[in-house]
Amino acid sequence: MSLLTEERQEPVPVAPTPSRFDPRRLLLAVAAPLLAALVALAVSSVALIASGSNPFTVYARMLSEGTTLRSLLITVNNAVPLYLSALAVALGFRMGLFNIGVQGQYQLAALLAAAAGAAVTLPGPLHIAFVIVVAMAVGALWAGVAGVLKTARGVSEVISTIMLNVIAGGLAAYLLTTYLQERVEGSNNSRTPLLPESARLPDLDGLLLAVGIEPPQGTRLGGFLVVAIVVGVLYALVVSRSRFGFELRATGLNPSAAVAAGVDAKRMTVVTMLLSGAIAGMVGLPQLLGQSYSYGLDFQTGLGFTGIGVALLGRGSPVGIAFAALLFAFLERSSATLQRIDVPTEIYVIMQGSIVLSVVVAYEAVRRAGVAQAERAVRRATEPGAAVDA
Amino acid sequence: MTDDVEPVVRLEGITKRFPGVVANRDVALAVQRGEVHAVVGENGAGKSTLMKILYGMQRPDEGSISVDGQPVRFSNPGDAIAAGIGMVHQHFMLADNLTVLENVVLGAEPTRRGMLDVGAARAKILDLSGRYGLGVDPDALVEDLGVGDRQRVEILKVLYRGARVLILDEPTAVLVPQEVDELFASLTGLRAEGVSVIFISHKLDEVLRVADSVTVLRQGTTVTTVAAASVTARQLAELMVGSALPTPETRESTVTDVVELDVQGLTVRNPAGRAVVEDVTLRVRRGEVVGIAGVEGNGQVELVEALLGLRASTGVVRLGDRDLSALSTRERRESGIGYVPEDRHRQGLLLSAPLWENRILGHQRRKPNAKGPWIDRRGARADTERIVREYGVRTPGIDVPAFALSGGNQQKLVIGREMSDSPSLLVASHPTRGVDVGAQAAVWDHIRAARRDGLAVLLVSADLEELIGLSDTLVVMLRGRLVATLDPATTTPESLGSAMTGAAGEGAA
């Protein structure tokens, strides 16, 4: 028999929908990341001391190295793909789907977009748009495979996307070395033909100069930043303001209630995976359109997994994710020269890892505090008979 | 009973404050040896805080507790257990994959040379089970037991630890009438052996059947303690809410002859291919409440879910002049079905989302919640304010998350939502389950109002008085079939109860 079970809905790690301004709620929201940062700093310090370094020297060096204009520009450039990767993951989180396959989705997308972009001739803006659309479509289709497997066969998307990563990696290497590569004289790197000028994204240095900042020699502000901002705004609008976004969040919060409310769970799963994959497809584009102009064996990897950490840190909110992406990129950039003082560069990986871990713990603590606060508020307001003195 | 006067447990002047709230204020409770003492009160009246204090889960700010005349101070449940006080929670805490014996001894295992002494444990369990008439088989697997048996295992667990005072928190909420009878028989056995039972409930007829005395709490304080024999359920309810209260009776008929819901030959099969709802044909007319009675698990859940399109079925479902059979859940709801689910936490609410977002749930594509592809926040918020006002949802605001409301207020919100956008059919499953007396009366009012407004109402309930009181027509569901149609005017809870178990014969339909 079915009883009235007090089933607890485990909330997915996302920010509560912004509502009326409430200073206490704001305090709680800020408390978690601060708490997490402090814990992470403590953990990293222990790691540094254990490896025989003085944490203060290291932090001071990171701070001075990381805040030069050159480093800041590089940080922003590196944050852009992380941001897109995290948005792709966060979209899935919002409805309780774990897209671990951003890695494979962007690899395949960047390869095919590079090949397609080099193969056609189009006027400037259209050419760029064409490359972006191809990348999004490939990412969407590759993620869609996992969506269809889940709805048709009940295969967990966690498993299928991880497996699809491996397949994508193999497939990309195969395609690159057989059909899509261009031999380069004097190099043993395999890469696709270079994109023509019309498909190259202009940088934003003009914008920097206009506000009085002169970028140092050899450093530029990548143009894909603009696309990332647009994607972030669209993400925010769709998730928190649209009917689709409501159905998405409802499914994530309570799947049975969403189904009873008329949400087609299967359709939502497939559509969400397609959208997540489309965003993931763009992860490789800052490099492709603004830097390397081709996809080669040396194309950047690992952005998909780092994106998961960034999404967790940013709590699924587009603004939070932007800060998280900048923080991750800053840590990586500012630790780049630590080797010169005999500290392994990989210390930033420990920092990133401990931040993500402590963030999960801190958010849970803060969530509980929030729950208690809300319950107290309701009790106070609805039991005037028992409200009191003191 | 014998040398009376000194109660087994006496609580005096108990006051417990939480920040901004006094949950208990100067509460007094005295439980005699060998009596069943009921504690009744609305949700939020302070029953559970009082019991948590008695069970050592919380410490009172003021007041004293004494057991057998000796003052005691509990700082955790272990202290309470040591003093002979045990508690059976509403939600069972048993390991399904262990046997009854293993569950009972878990955490208090008798050992012999470091090994579990199964023999001693079995002997003690059999002795307790026989002495108190619990009839528990120590070697049965808990997953094979029904709810009533599980509850007796919980009781046994507490007795095994030497409890002489038993706190039962809403023990009948999860039981069907037959199981309630068995539970009460067990309580009688306990009482005869000198065990005292503190029985928390808001089902007053049950309280009166089983209790010797009743303590009524209202708004955190004791109203009175009375002998059960000297009050009626109605008087008790009035003590609880502090005023006269309405009854579920619905008198003047509003039934029209326009059929709104027309179900023909509806069959639902479980994954194994067995029919759990079989060839059900049912009509609900405008202004009519059709009540479905039945012991839980006889296909009511499946029938309701099939009507909503949540479960695959064969047969025809028509609403007004529209054939819903091939439509999706959303299309069915938008055709005019309001749905108050049996388990609002599972199917009716987004607990961690604010009230105004819960207002949108199930109506996410309709006015006033949506404008084209976008959510209309202002419209949804304004309409949530309307529901809070019109349906008397007690809340400090509409940005409060749904989990913070009491069960009754959550239910009022759900009903308000389901009644918006003028549905033509309201499907209500156990609409007053887990809500307090005040909210229960409000829910009944809303169902009566819906009926008056010409809605067709399909009511599924385990509360027989509610079914008889609200329905214009009663149908009995047994093993997936509708086996009888009864006139509520000539039906008593007893006759309905026997129809539900098939005792009335199957020729009546």
Interface residues (C-beta under 8 A of the other chain):
Chain A: M1 S2 L3 L4 T5 E6 E7 R8 Q9 P11 P16 T17 S19 R20 D22 R241 S242 R243 F244 G245 F246 E247 R249 A250 L253 N254 S256 A257 A258 V259 A260 A261 G262 V263 D264 V371 A374 E375 R376 A377 V378 R379 R380 A381 T382 E383 G385 A386 A387 V388 D389 A390
Chain B: R17 F18 P19 G20 V21 V22 A23 R25 G44 G46 H91 G146 V147 A173 V174 V176 R218 Q219 G220 E296 G297 V301 L308 L310 S328 T329 R330 E331 R332 R333 E334 Y339 P341 E342 D343 H345 R346 Q347 G348 L349 L350 L351 S352 A353 P354 E357 I360 L361 G362 H363 Q364 R365 A370 P373 W374 I375 R377 R394 T395 P396 G397 D399 V400 P401 F403 A404 L405 S406 N409 H430 R433 G434
